[in-house]
Amino acid sequence: MNALRRAQWLDRELGDPCDPPGALSNPERVEELPADRPTSGALRTVLPIELHPYYVPRALGGEFCSFEEVGALMRVVARRDMSTALTQAFSLLGAVVVWLAGNPCQRRALAAMVLRGERISVALSEPESGSDLLAMSTTAQPSGGGYHLLGDKSLDADFDQLRFVVVYARTSDRGGPRGFSLFLIDKQAIPGGVHATRQADSPGLRGTDLTELHFDTPLPGSALIGGEGSGFEVILKALQVSRMMCGALSLGALDTSLETVLRFALQHEIHGALVADLPQSQKQLCEAWAELLIGDSLTGLALRGIHAVSSQSSVHSSVVKYLVPTLTEQAMQKLSVVYATRHHIPRSGDPGVFQKMYRDNMVVSLFDGGAQISLFSLSHQLRSLIVHFQPTDVQPWAHYANPPDELDWTQLSVSAGGEDAVLAGFDAGSHALQSWLEQHGGNETSQSLEASLGSLARSKDDLFAAVRRLSAGAFAAGHPEGFELARRYCVVEATAAVLTDWRLNRAAMTTTLADPAVLAVVLHRLTAQLGGVLLLPPPCYRDCFAALLARRERDGRCSLYVMPTEGPDPLS
């Protein structure tokens, strides 16, 4: 599993985040916050060297192999600092635009610069128009064989630290999807033609570089990416990648939060008992872990799917972008209930890491217009997805050990054409688990699993029937029921991802989904997303918590990507 091995390697390179002397440690990052200082110099130095090669395809001299690997690396960075991780995500987005639509000269030139450590970002949104891609007012008018770029843009990066920026601008007065284009701008080639008007206010990420730019500059014709008028379609395809990366970023924040609160619960007593021994604390910790595991399965399968079923990424990215940050926020809320106990404990040694992660993660769901944009995009494809649904066996590409197919960038599409290979595996996974339960059933945990599985199967059938009943016009008009059906689709798809992981990958998940108690809590959390459910029997939470402790004891932490403490380099 090269993604895991590479993430382990980077985690080791960055050092123990709990070690106070470390320049990249959690205490150091928290210490920077009161002064609103930007990303630490150490991170600025090390990450372009370590990450940028994985943004560049191998055909262009880089190390890019799969988006699952890139997501693993992003997650490791997010575990330490969300501001830095988001900056890297925008760098990846800018590069993806060029790999998608740039000409050979643009690709070669950008690849060489990125491999040298030069940064790139994307200027999409505007101070007045927000993130509405069809309402942008910045223009690029034909001029002297090239273009003249004029207007204001918001940039999620420190412009002084950038060499390149991809700009989305209006190139036709008629507007509409064919009225916009993309340009690759080398800042050094337009001296004086662009300047930062002010540092914008951050909605929650202290230390994040948010800049408002004013452009008034000529551009050569060679700056145009793809054909004129192709900008809207290209950026929608590129955003499919960055939306899935949002899943990795949220999971990184939850990794650190779960470890922080669990460590606290295992080290402190209240009223003569360890916080971790309180049944309610165990329940909250187990449910937060279950929501992390759901995000693991869904994000990992979606990232593998970019390579195997590229044309379906518009669906998978919308599901990940809505559901994983949402589940992470719910998990953070549960953890905050356990962590609030520290107020009753003298000298609890609270370093502020959990508060930082809690706050910073809230921004992920706002990226690219927020969760509602993802549901709106998905709702427009629901009828087609349900009408064309064909249950199939789980595909080999879903197995974590199978190497990814080489990515064909041309296969990315703004519509999935009614196909969803992840959801198509729901029935096969459900039947496999049902067969297993018939052989291993009888106890309370197995009965809970069977109840949740039946409830989720009925929810899938109810969803299909409701989508068929709602008119196409209601979906097109943004009817609230369309949004709710899209939300339920996300949960059903996540269930399919979990069942697929359980069926194909459980041999490598002995301390997670392969444990019946853990799977019971995971399916229970998915069921809870679709309506009120009763609590699980106490043995389920007790045994799930024991599995969480066993995983932490084995790996040193409870997250998916852990730092090796001994042995050779995992990549040697």
Secondary structure, DSSP 4 states (H G I P E B T S, - for coil): -HHHHHHHHHHHHH--TT-TT-TTSHHHHHHHGGGT--S-HHHHHHHHHHHGGGGSBGGGTS-B--HHHHHHHHHHHHHH-HHHHHHHHHHHHHHHHHHHH--HHHHHHHHHHHHTT--EEEE--BTTTBT-TTS---EEEEETTEEEEEEEEEESS-GGG-SEEEEEEE--TT-SGGGEEEEEEEGGGSTTSEEEEEEPPPSS-TT---EEEEEEEEE-GGGEESSTT-HHHHHHHHHHHHHHHHHHHHHHHHHHHHHHHHHHHHH-EETTEEGGGSHHHHHHHHHHHHHHHHHHHHHHHHHHHHHHSGGGHHHHHHHHHHHHHHHHHHHHHHHHHHHGGGGGSTT----SHHHHHHHHHTTGGGGGG-HHHHHHHHHTTHHHHHHT----PPPGGGSTTSPPPPP-GGG--S--TT--HHHHTHHHHHHHHHHHHHHH--SHHHHHHHHHHHHHHHHHHHHHHHHHHS-HHHHHTT-HHHHHHHHHHHHHHHHHHHHHHHHHHGGG-TTTTTSHHHHHHHHHHHHHTTS--PPPPHHHHHHHHHHHHHHHHHHSSSSSS----SSS-TT-
